[in-house]
Amino acid sequence: MFAIIIVCVALVASLVIVIRIATYGGSVIKPDFRKALERINRGNMFSFLLENKFWYNSNIVGYYIILFMWISIVVTTLCLILI
């Protein structure tokens, strides 16, 4: 039961992250990651992490992995409903 709660919280948190990056970046498919991450980290004491190229690239990769995960969840759910 505890694992189900953790998975649900992780799914909701990942959806919120994707929505925030898409909103601040200006697009869902190809957002401006630099602008989105600067806006999210505004006032954050760890904002110096934006200067690290590996951290920036890992955020881009993570964004697309989470986005494709949510697209596959929606498509699978729609297929199950239609069948």
C-alpha positions as CSV (number, residue, x, y, z in Angstrom):
1,M,0.0,0.0,0.0
2,F,2.9,2.3,0.9
3,A,4.5,1.7,-2.5
4,I,1.3,2.7,-4.3
5,I,1.2,6.0,-2.4
6,I,4.8,6.7,-3.3
7,V,4.2,5.9,-7.0
8,C,1.1,8.1,-7.1
9,V,3.0,11.0,-5.4
10,A,5.8,10.6,-7.9
11,L,3.4,10.6,-10.9
12,V,1.7,13.8,-9.7
13,A,5.0,15.5,-8.9
14,S,6.4,14.6,-12.4
15,L,3.2,16.0,-14.0
16,V,3.6,19.2,-12.1
17,I,7.2,19.5,-13.2
18,V,6.4,18.9,-16.9
19,I,3.6,21.5,-16.7
20,R,5.8,24.1,-15.0
21,I,8.6,23.7,-17.6
22,A,6.2,23.8,-20.5
23,T,4.5,26.9,-19.1
24,Y,7.6,28.8,-18.4
25,G,9.4,27.6,-21.5
26,G,6.6,28.5,-23.8
27,S,6.0,25.1,-25.5
28,V,5.3,21.5,-24.6
29,I,7.3,19.9,-27.4
30,K,10.3,22.2,-27.5
31,P,10.4,24.6,-24.5
32,D,13.1,27.1,-23.8
33,F,14.8,25.2,-21.0
34,R,17.2,27.9,-20.1
35,K,14.4,30.4,-19.5
36,A,12.1,27.9,-17.8
37,L,14.8,26.7,-15.4
38,E,15.9,30.3,-14.6
39,R,12.3,31.2,-13.8
40,I,11.8,28.1,-11.6
41,N,15.1,28.7,-9.8
42,R,14.5,32.4,-9.2
43,G,15.2,33.1,-5.6
44,N,16.6,29.6,-5.1
45,M,20.0,29.5,-3.4
46,F,21.0,26.6,-5.7
47,S,20.4,28.5,-8.9
48,F,24.1,28.3,-9.7
49,L,23.4,24.8,-10.9
50,L,22.2,26.3,-14.2
51,E,25.8,27.0,-15.1
52,N,26.6,23.3,-15.0
53,K,26.2,21.9,-18.6
54,F,25.7,18.3,-17.4
55,W,22.9,19.4,-15.0
56,Y,21.2,21.4,-17.7
57,N,21.4,18.5,-20.2
58,S,20.1,16.0,-17.6
59,N,17.1,18.3,-17.0
60,I,16.3,18.2,-20.8
61,V,16.6,14.4,-20.9
62,G,14.5,14.0,-17.8
63,Y,11.8,16.3,-19.2
64,Y,11.4,14.3,-22.3
65,I,11.4,11.0,-20.5
66,I,8.7,12.2,-18.2
67,L,6.7,13.8,-21.1
68,F,6.8,10.5,-23.1
69,M,5.9,8.5,-20.0
70,W,2.8,10.7,-19.6
71,I,1.9,10.5,-23.3
72,S,2.2,6.7,-23.1
73,I,0.0,6.6,-20.0
74,V,-2.7,8.7,-21.7
75,V,-2.6,6.7,-24.9
76,T,-2.8,3.4,-23.1
77,T,-5.7,4.6,-21.0
78,L,-7.5,5.8,-24.1
79,C,-6.9,2.5,-25.8
80,L,-8.3,0.6,-22.8
81,I,-11.4,2.8,-22.6
82,L,-12.1,2.3,-26.3
83,I,-11.6,-1.4,-26.3
